[in-house]
Amino acid sequence: MDSTDARIAVELESRLGVIDSIERDDPARSALTGAELWVFVGVAGMITLLGVLVLAL
């Protein structure tokens, strides 16, 4: 690795650290609840069934 690659790696690590510290407490990054997961599965299932219905007709 030459000096340019090392400098870029250090800069990238620094930027990732800044992003991590800013977004650490962001509620949008929290884990999904069980209800949210079930809604996602239900919507995905309904879209799949609708697609199968459209193909069958």
Order of alpha helices (4+ residues) and beta strands (2+ residues): alpha-alpha
